[in-house]
């Protein structure tokens, strides 16, 4: 088969698997798991074959007109370059691991057939986005992912948290999609086509009339889909869904789509220096804010969610300095270790037996109970913290190197201000990332919480997937930075000495300081039992500090249900902790600025509808009703009354006729 045929089958097979799974889910449940796993695995194999055929050479292009529109045509088009070929392999790998993992994680779930079908559809939509050469076809996959995320995040719809999270994810991403759609239309109008190749040709020839407006409109959709400030608030709440769904959304679909979109159309954004500075500022705020918020979270999945937001900030930062090679390199590296982190967290939750024990403050003695999760999560956290030689080090250093290159004025594609913004924010974020990674590892595997009941060993399908993903988390970066430039327009991805020393140094400082803070708070917690803190309001400095760390302990009935007093995040953040724990109150701000005014407007409309419009409607019906009552009362059933009325009427008509004749 030709490369084009193979590429068409890559998104088509998961789609067919989803359709078959929905049709046979009730009538033939035994086929559900094979239909979930085999099409996705086959799609992965085909994606690898497409990548081998493409080989980093000239892009593979194919197109056929979908339907005449009378103006800008819409085409079924493929555009597969090195970026698309490798990202498709990542999507296939993570989706296959998630499907295999889910057969064990959700083996007792009665809604598994619909879940598996939606995961397959999600995968198909992302692959469509990756391979599409036409923006309207790309938009189809973009919106299908939004619908799938709504249903998958709300999988446990019995809980109010899942229902609220699914609705919030849908509304926030749609808020960004409205200007995104307008931007697509404006871009196609300027270029005369939705074809990506033609749009890039128009940009190269300077044919865009409104580059800044178009770029900012498109960035709104990217911010919503890739959870960047200020439209990132949906992603931490989306942790109410099943953990494998979180792995899929965070590692290879949905949030990766926005970064990939900007990478594919980067010349459009480069055409506006203002847009590049806005992108850099958005990345900087996202990185720093998410790092601080992650350091204050207790739920292990919310820590990873804020971590994803921050790592996506690194990718958008690389794009802001016009280095899409570094951005996609980190996208590939991050996809492997972030999927591993979520799936390992799922093993921990599965061992505890309930999602409610995802709180790290309640974890204890997990190293011996889940050794596979312990070792593989350790590898993934080292990759996240960018410690050499793990994969995250090479990809993150490529971002730092690109920012440093632009900050010294060595490029014409991005302003120097963008380089400085991204470089400084990325270095500070490296410190924060290592700090919350170390905190997660300490609290999850060396915590002082109550020991949860042992729910037995995890299925082999769950633990095996962890080791599969541990391989690229450990080795991908060192292997890739020397080979990927051939796939990424020849861009150099090798770490530079300056940024490598600075980035690694910041990471080591963050990890060491967090460990020291944990040792300090652990010693205080050992000296002062949690329940006794309130009984010692005065005393030496150690007692006062321990009381500050565990100031809310009396609200809990026992130590098992109270937060870990040895949490180093409280000590490191100090008074900032309570603000960072709730995402710096952005949800409250949005409620004040948007939700309440909309609700007030809705109340006003309802009042006007009931008290004004309905009043006129009721009045219009009242007059006929009164006339009907009057006529009904005249119907007495007495014949003499009817004859008398007839005679009276005849007399009236006769008199009227005489008067008329006389007047004539």
Number of C-alpha atoms within 10 A of each C-alpha: 5 8 18 15 11 19 25 16 16 28 30 21 22 32 23 18 25 28 17 16 26 20 16 15 21 13 9 10 14 11 15 24 20 15 24 27 23 17 22 34 20 17 29 23 17 24 29 21 17 25 24 14 15 20 16 22 13 12 16 19 16 14 15 10 11 12 10 10 9 6 9 15 17 20 22 18 23 24 21 26 23 22 25 26 27 26 26 30 24 23 28 29 23 28 32 26 27 27 28 24 25 24 21 17 24 16 13 9 11 9 13 20 22 20 25 27 28 26 29 29 25 31 35 30 27 28 30 24 27 28 26 28 26 24 25 22 21 22 19 15 24 23 18 17 26 20 15 23 26 22 21 26 28 25 21 16 17 9 11 11 17 24 20 17 23 27 17 18 28 21 16 20 23 17 17 20 25 14 18 24 17 14 22 19 19 20 25 21 15 18 21 16 21 24 26 20 15 16 24 19 14 18 21 13 9 11 14 21 14 13 23 19 16 24 27 21 21 27 26 25 25 26 27 29 32 28 31 30 21 14 22 22 21 22 28 23 20 30 24 27 24 21 25 27 27 28 31 27 29 26 28 29 31 27 24 26 22 25 23 25 17 21 24 19 17 19 17 23 27 23 20 20 17 19 23 29 22 16 26 30 22 22 32 28 19 28 33 21 20 30 28 27 28 33 30 27 26 21 20 25 28 22 23 25 28 27 27 28 29 31 27 27 33 31 29 37 36 33 31 35 35 27 27 28 27 35 29 27 29 26 25 29 28 29 28 29 31 30 30 30 27 26 31 29 23 25 25 27 20 25 20 21 16 12 17 10 19 22 21 27 25 24 23 19 16 21 15 11 18 20 12 20 26 21 15 25 25 19 22 32 25 23 32 27 31 25 21 16 15 25 34 32 24 30 33 35 27 27 32 29 26 32 30 22 18 25 21 12 13 13 14 11 18 28 23 20 19 27 28 19 22 34 29 15 22 29 21 18 29 30 22 30 31 30 29 28 26 25 27 26 17 20 25 25 21 16 25 25 23 17 14 17 9 12 12 12 12 16 15 11 17 24 21 14 21 26 18 15 23 23 16 24 30 23 16 20 25 19 13 19 20 12 13 22 19 15 21 21 16 12 14 19 25 17 20 16 11 12 21 20 13 15 26 21 16 22 24 19 17 24 22 15 17 26 17 12 20 25 16 17 24 20 14 21 23 13 12 17 14 24 16 12 23 15 9 13 12 11 8 9 9 16 18 17 15 26 24 16 25 23 15 15 21 16 10 12 10 12 18 16 16 20 21 27 30 27 30 29 25 23 21 17 16 12 10 15 20 16 15 20 17 14 21 17 13 15 14 13 11 13 14 12 11 11 14 12 12 13 12 11 12 12 12 12 12 13 13 13 12 13 11 12 13 13 13 12 11 11 12 11 11 12 11 11 12 11 11 12 11 11 11 10 9 13 10 10 8 9 9 9 13 14 11 11 13 12 12 12 12 12 12 12 12 12 12 12 12 12 11 10 9 8 7 6
